[in-house]
């Protein structure tokens, strides 16, 4: 039985890296909660959870701050999940 991970993606509208992060997670069949700043969530709430955040996306996995999109790619590469998204053009 696979372990279910808890993923939170802090994002904003019109953010290309936020969109890439969400597509990557969907492609890997990893469920996530999106916290869209400006709609139900505030910048202050993000900073409570990730005090050093200076950009979005901010990805949190099982309570641990992973970082942005590039950090998510590195993290995903450690999970032994079949690689399909990264090979697309």
LUMMISE-169883 format. One record per residue: x, y, z of N, C-alpha, C in turn. Coordinates in Angstrom, 1 decimal, decimal comma. Example, Ala and Ser with C-alpha at 12.3 -4.5 7.8 and 13.67 -1.06 7.14 Angstrom:
+--------+--------+--------+--------+--------+--------+--------+--------+--------+
:    n.x :    n.y :    n.z :   ca.x :   ca.y :   ca.z :    c.x :    c.y :    c.z :
+--------+--------+--------+--------+--------+--------+--------+--------+--------+
:   13,2 :   -5,7 :    7,8 :   12,3 :   -4,5 :    7,8 :   13,2 :   -3,3 :    7,8 :
:   12,8 :   -2,2 :    7,1 :   13,7 :   -1,1 :    7,1 :   12,9 :    0,0 :    7,9 :
+--------+--------+--------+--------+--------+--------+--------+--------+--------+
This chain:
+--------+--------+--------+--------+--------+--------+--------+--------+--------+
:    n.x :    n.y :    n.z :   ca.x :   ca.y :   ca.z :    c.x :    c.y :    c.z :
+--------+--------+--------+--------+--------+--------+--------+--------+--------+
:    0,8 :   -1,2 :    0,0 :    0,0 :    0,0 :    0,0 :    0,9 :    1,2 :    0,0 :
:    0,6 :    2,2 :   -0,9 :    1,4 :    3,4 :   -1,0 :    1,0 :    4,4 :    0,0 :
:    2,0 :    5,1 :    0,5 :    1,8 :    6,1 :    1,6 :    1,2 :    7,3 :    0,9 :
:    0,1 :    7,8 :    1,5 :   -0,5 :    9,1 :    1,0 :    0,2 :   10,3 :    1,5 :
:    0,6 :   11,2 :    0,7 :    1,3 :   12,4 :    1,1 :    0,4 :   13,6 :    1,1 :
:    0,6 :   14,5 :    2,0 :   -0,2 :   15,7 :    2,1 :    0,6 :   16,8 :    1,4 :
:    0,1 :   17,4 :    0,3 :    0,8 :   18,4 :   -0,4 :   -0,1 :   19,7 :   -0,4 :
:    0,5 :   20,8 :   -0,1 :   -0,1 :   22,1 :   -0,2 :    0,7 :   22,9 :   -1,2 :
:    0,0 :   23,6 :   -2,2 :    0,6 :   24,5 :   -3,2 :    0,1 :   25,9 :   -2,9 :
:    0,9 :   26,8 :   -2,5 :    0,5 :   28,2 :   -2,4 :    0,8 :   28,8 :   -3,7 :
:   -0,2 :   29,5 :   -4,3 :    0,0 :   30,0 :   -5,6 :   -0,8 :   31,3 :   -5,8 :
:   -0,6 :   31,9 :   -6,9 :   -1,3 :   33,2 :   -7,3 :   -1,8 :   33,0 :   -8,8 :
:   -2,8 :   33,8 :   -9,1 :   -3,2 :   33,7 :  -10,5 :   -2,1 :   34,3 :  -11,4 :
:   -2,1 :   33,9 :  -12,7 :   -1,1 :   34,4 :  -13,6 :    0,3 :   34,1 :  -13,3 :
:    0,5 :   33,0 :  -12,6 :    1,9 :   32,6 :  -12,2 :    2,3 :   31,3 :  -13,0 :
:    3,2 :   31,5 :  -13,9 :    3,6 :   30,4 :  -14,8 :    4,2 :   29,2 :  -14,0 :
:    5,0 :   29,5 :  -13,0 :    5,7 :   28,4 :  -12,3 :    4,6 :   27,7 :  -11,4 :
:    3,6 :   28,4 :  -10,9 :    2,5 :   27,8 :  -10,1 :    1,8 :   26,8 :  -11,0 :
:    1,5 :   27,2 :  -12,2 :    0,8 :   26,3 :  -13,2 :    1,7 :   25,1 :  -13,5 :
:    2,9 :   25,3 :  -13,7 :    3,8 :   24,2 :  -14,0 :    3,9 :   23,2 :  -12,8 :
:    3,9 :   23,7 :  -11,6 :    3,9 :   22,9 :  -10,4 :    2,7 :   22,1 :  -10,3 :
:    1,5 :   22,7 :  -10,5 :    0,2 :   22,0 :  -10,4 :    0,1 :   20,9 :  -11,5 :
:    0,6 :   21,2 :  -12,7 :    0,6 :   20,2 :  -13,8 :    1,5 :   19,1 :  -13,5 :
:    2,6 :   19,3 :  -12,9 :    3,6 :   18,2 :  -12,6 :    2,9 :   17,3 :  -11,5 :
:    2,3 :   17,9 :  -10,5 :    1,7 :   17,1 :   -9,5 :    0,5 :   16,3 :  -10,0 :
:   -0,3 :   16,9 :  -10,9 :   -1,4 :   16,2 :  -11,5 :   -0,9 :   15,0 :  -12,4 :
:    0,2 :   15,3 :  -13,2 :    0,8 :   14,3 :  -14,1 :    1,3 :   13,1 :  -13,3 :
:    1,8 :   13,3 :  -12,1 :    2,3 :   12,3 :  -11,2 :    1,2 :   11,7 :  -10,3 :
:    0,0 :   12,1 :  -10,6 :   -1,2 :   11,6 :   -9,8 :   -1,0 :   11,8 :   -8,3 :
:   -0,4 :   13,0 :   -7,9 :   -0,3 :   13,4 :   -6,6 :   -1,3 :   14,5 :   -6,3 :
:   -2,2 :   14,1 :   -5,3 :   -3,3 :   15,1 :   -4,9 :   -2,7 :   16,2 :   -4,1 :
:   -3,2 :   17,4 :   -4,3 :   -2,7 :   18,5 :   -3,5 :   -3,9 :   19,5 :   -3,2 :
:   -3,6 :   20,3 :   -2,2 :   -4,5 :   21,4 :   -1,9 :   -3,9 :   22,7 :   -2,4 :
:   -4,6 :   23,4 :   -3,2 :   -4,1 :   24,7 :   -3,7 :   -4,6 :   25,8 :   -2,8 :
:   -3,7 :   26,6 :   -2,4 :   -4,1 :   27,8 :   -1,6 :   -3,8 :   29,0 :   -2,4 :
:   -4,8 :   29,6 :   -3,0 :   -4,7 :   30,7 :   -4,0 :   -4,7 :   32,0 :   -3,2 :
:   -3,6 :   32,7 :   -3,2 :   -3,5 :   34,0 :   -2,5 :   -4,3 :   35,0 :   -3,2 :
:   -5,2 :   35,7 :   -2,4 :   -6,1 :   36,6 :   -2,9 :   -7,5 :   36,1 :   -3,0 :
:   -7,6 :   34,8 :   -2,9 :   -8,9 :   34,1 :   -2,9 :   -9,0 :   33,1 :   -1,8 :
:   -9,5 :   33,5 :   -0,7 :   -9,6 :   32,7 :    0,5 :   -8,4 :   32,7 :    1,4 :
:   -7,2 :   33,0 :    0,8 :   -5,9 :   32,9 :    1,5 :   -5,2 :   34,2 :    1,3 :
:   -4,4 :   34,6 :    2,3 :   -3,7 :   35,9 :    2,2 :   -2,2 :   35,6 :    2,2 :
:   -1,5 :   36,7 :    1,8 :    0,0 :   36,6 :    1,8 :    0,5 :   36,4 :    3,3 :
:   -0,2 :   37,0 :    4,2 :    0,1 :   36,9 :    5,6 :    0,0 :   35,4 :    6,1 :
:   -1,0 :   34,7 :    5,6 :   -1,2 :   33,3 :    6,0 :   -0,1 :   32,5 :    5,4 :
:    0,3 :   32,8 :    4,2 :    1,5 :   32,1 :    3,6 :    2,7 :   32,3 :    4,4 :
:    3,0 :   33,6 :    4,8 :    4,2 :   33,9 :    5,6 :    4,1 :   33,3 :    7,0 :
:    3,0 :   33,0 :    7,5 :    2,9 :   32,3 :    8,8 :    3,4 :   30,9 :    8,6 :
:    3,1 :   30,3 :    7,5 :    3,5 :   28,9 :    7,3 :    4,9 :   28,8 :    6,7 :
:    5,3 :   29,8 :    5,9 :    6,6 :   29,8 :    5,2 :    7,2 :   31,2 :    5,4 :
:    7,8 :   31,5 :    6,6 :    8,2 :   32,9 :    6,9 :    9,2 :   33,5 :    5,9 :
:   10,0 :   32,6 :    5,2 :   11,0 :   33,2 :    4,3 :   10,5 :   33,2 :    2,9 :
:    9,3 :   33,0 :    2,6 :    8,7 :   33,0 :    1,3 :    8,9 :   34,3 :    0,6 :
:    9,4 :   34,4 :   -0,6 :    9,6 :   35,6 :   -1,3 :    8,9 :   35,5 :   -2,7 :
:    8,4 :   34,3 :   -3,0 :    7,8 :   34,1 :   -4,3 :    6,9 :   32,9 :   -4,2 :
:    6,1 :   32,7 :   -5,2 :    5,2 :   31,5 :   -5,4 :    5,6 :   30,8 :   -6,7 :
:    5,3 :   29,5 :   -6,7 :    4,7 :   28,7 :   -5,7 :    5,5 :   28,4 :   -4,6 :
:    4,9 :   28,1 :   -3,5 :    5,6 :   27,5 :   -2,3 :    4,9 :   26,2 :   -2,1 :
:    5,7 :   25,1 :   -2,1 :    5,1 :   23,8 :   -2,0 :    5,5 :   23,2 :   -0,6 :
:    4,5 :   22,6 :    0,0 :    4,8 :   22,0 :    1,3 :    4,3 :   20,6 :    1,3 :
:    5,2 :   19,6 :    1,6 :    4,8 :   18,2 :    1,6 :    5,0 :   17,6 :    3,0 :
:    3,9 :   17,1 :    3,5 :    3,8 :   16,5 :    4,9 :    4,4 :   17,5 :    5,9 :
:    4,0 :   18,8 :    5,8 :    4,5 :   19,8 :    6,7 :    5,8 :   20,3 :    6,5 :
:    6,6 :   19,8 :    5,6 :    7,9 :   20,3 :    5,3 :    7,9 :   21,2 :    4,1 :
:    8,6 :   22,3 :    4,2 :    8,6 :   23,3 :    3,0 :    9,6 :   22,7 :    2,0 :
:    9,1 :   22,4 :    0,8 :   10,0 :   22,0 :   -0,3 :   10,6 :   23,1 :   -1,0 :
:    9,8 :   24,2 :   -1,2 :   10,3 :   25,4 :   -1,9 :    9,4 :   25,6 :   -3,2 :
:   10,0 :   26,1 :   -4,2 :    9,3 :   26,4 :   -5,5 :    9,3 :   25,3 :   -6,5 :
:    9,0 :   25,7 :   -7,7 :    8,8 :   24,7 :   -8,8 :   10,1 :   23,8 :   -9,0 :
:   11,3 :   24,4 :   -9,1 :   12,5 :   23,7 :   -9,3 :   12,8 :   22,7 :   -8,1 :
:   12,5 :   23,2 :   -6,9 :   12,7 :   22,3 :   -5,8 :   11,7 :   21,1 :   -5,8 :
:   10,5 :   21,4 :   -6,3 :    9,5 :   20,3 :   -6,4 :   10,0 :   19,3 :   -7,4 :
:   10,6 :   19,7 :   -8,6 :   11,1 :   18,8 :   -9,6 :   12,1 :   17,9 :   -8,9 :
:   13,1 :   18,5 :   -8,2 :   14,1 :   17,7 :   -7,5 :   13,5 :   16,7 :   -6,5 :
:   12,5 :   17,2 :   -5,8 :   11,8 :   16,3 :   -4,8 :   11,1 :   15,1 :   -5,5 :
:   10,4 :   15,4 :   -6,5 :    9,6 :   14,4 :   -7,3 :   10,6 :   13,3 :   -7,8 :
:   11,8 :   13,8 :   -8,3 :   12,8 :   12,8 :   -8,8 :   13,3 :   11,9 :   -7,8 :
:   13,1 :   12,2 :   -6,5 :   13,5 :   11,2 :   -5,4 :   12,5 :   10,2 :   -5,1 :
:   11,3 :   10,3 :   -5,7 :   10,1 :    9,5 :   -5,3 :    9,9 :    8,2 :   -6,1 :
:   10,7 :    8,1 :   -7,2 :   10,6 :    6,9 :   -8,1 :    9,2 :    6,8 :   -8,7 :
:    8,7 :    7,9 :   -9,2 :    7,4 :    8,0 :   -9,9 :    7,8 :    8,0 :  -11,4 :
:    7,1 :    7,2 :  -12,2 :    7,4 :    7,3 :  -13,7 :    7,4 :    8,7 :  -14,2 :
:    8,4 :    9,0 :  -15,0 :    8,6 :   10,3 :  -15,6 :    7,9 :   10,5 :  -16,9 :
:    6,8 :   11,2 :  -16,9 :    6,1 :   11,5 :  -18,2 :    6,1 :   13,0 :  -18,5 :
:    5,8 :   13,8 :  -17,5 :    5,6 :   15,3 :  -17,6 :    6,9 :   15,9 :  -18,1 :
:    8,1 :   15,5 :  -17,5 :    9,3 :   16,2 :  -17,8 :    9,8 :   15,9 :  -19,2 :
:    9,3 :   14,8 :  -19,9 :    9,7 :   14,5 :  -21,2 :    8,9 :   15,2 :  -22,3 :
:    7,8 :   15,8 :  -21,9 :    7,0 :   16,5 :  -22,9 :    7,7 :   17,8 :  -23,4 :
:    7,3 :   18,2 :  -24,5 :    7,8 :   19,5 :  -25,1 :    6,9 :   20,6 :  -24,6 :
+--------+--------+--------+--------+--------+--------+--------+--------+--------+
